[in-house]
């Protein structure tokens, strides 16, 4: 599925729409150039799942875990409760052993968590992982426009 966005606000709306498909346990790999909307997309997801803190890029700390306020919303709709939104940035050459060392891998595949890994395309190639990865690809297509493709 492919979407086009002409602004950060539209990218956040696409992220919020994507959030409605989450059931918990997802590991979402965000792939694209610098400034293509990966963090903005995560902000939209975070708003939709009830994160109240400001979401920004975890480039320098590698991983941020945000608690959600989704319990009441999810229980009413008979869907799993997502308690943690985990936002990881692997831009600085982070590899699987480093993700294991900081505890990120402990969240992968957990039913109460969803994980978004910016620059995480390398995880898709590791055969030994016990979780499935989804990929969202971001492309700048003009000065003010971007393409966002799910499941590529």
Residue pairs with C-beta under 8 A, 6 or more apart in sequence:
1 149
1 150
1 151
2 147
2 148
2 149
2 150
3 14
3 147
3 148
3 149
3 150
4 141
4 145
4 146
4 147
4 148
5 11
5 14
5 37
5 145
5 146
5 147
5 148
6 144
6 145
7 144
8 37
8 40
11 37
11 40
11 41
11 44
11 146
11 148
12 40
12 41
12 43
12 44
12 47
13 44
14 41
14 44
14 148
15 40
15 41
15 42
15 43
15 44
15 45
15 46
15 47
15 48
16 44
16 45
16 47
16 48
18 41
18 44
18 45
18 136
18 150
19 44
19 45
19 48
19 49
20 48
22 45
22 49
22 82
22 114
23 79
23 80
24 80
24 81
24 82
24 110
24 111
24 112
24 113
24 114
25 109
25 110
25 111
25 113
25 114
25 131
26 114
26 115
26 134
27 108
27 109
27 115
27 117
27 120
27 123
27 131
27 132
27 133
27 134
28 114
28 115
28 116
28 117
28 133
28 134
28 135
28 136
29 117
29 120
29 121
29 123
29 124
29 133
29 134
29 135
29 136
30 38
30 41
30 42
30 116
30 117
30 118
30 119
30 120
30 136
30 138
31 119
31 120
31 121
31 135
31 136
31 137
31 138
32 38
32 137
32 138
32 139
32 140
33 138
33 139
33 140
35 140
36 138
36 139
36 140
36 146
37 138
37 146
37 148
38 118
38 138
39 55
39 56
39 57
39 118
41 136
41 138
41 148
42 55
42 85
42 87
42 116
42 118
43 55
45 85
45 114
45 116
46 55
46 66
46 85
46 87
49 68
49 70
49 82
49 85
49 114
50 68
50 69
50 70
50 73
51 66
51 67
51 68
51 69
51 85
52 69
53 66
55 64
55 66
55 87
57 89
57 118
58 64
58 87
58 88
58 89
58 118
59 89
59 91
59 92
62 88
62 89
62 90
62 92
62 94
62 98
62 102
62 104
63 86
63 87
63 88
63 89
63 99
63 102
63 103
63 104
64 86
64 87
65 84
65 85
65 86
65 87
65 107
66 84
66 85
66 86
66 87
67 83
67 84
68 82
68 83
68 84
68 85
70 81
70 82
70 83
71 81
71 83
74 80
74 81
74 82
75 81
80 111
80 112
81 112
82 112
82 113
82 114
83 112
83 113
84 107
84 110
84 112
84 113
84 114
85 113
85 114
85 116
86 104
86 107
86 113
86 114
86 115
86 116
87 115
87 116
87 118
88 94
88 99
88 104
88 115
88 116
88 117
88 118
88 120
89 117
89 118
89 119
90 99
90 117
90 118
90 119
90 120
90 122
91 118
91 119
94 119
95 122
96 105
96 122
96 123
96 126
99 105
104 115
107 113
107 115
108 115
108 129
108 131
109 130
109 131
117 123
120 133
121 135
123 129
123 133
124 133
124 135
134 150
134 151
135 150
135 151
135 152
136 148
136 149
136 150
136 152
137 147
137 148
137 149
137 152
138 146
138 147
138 148
139 146
139 147
139 149
140 146
141 147
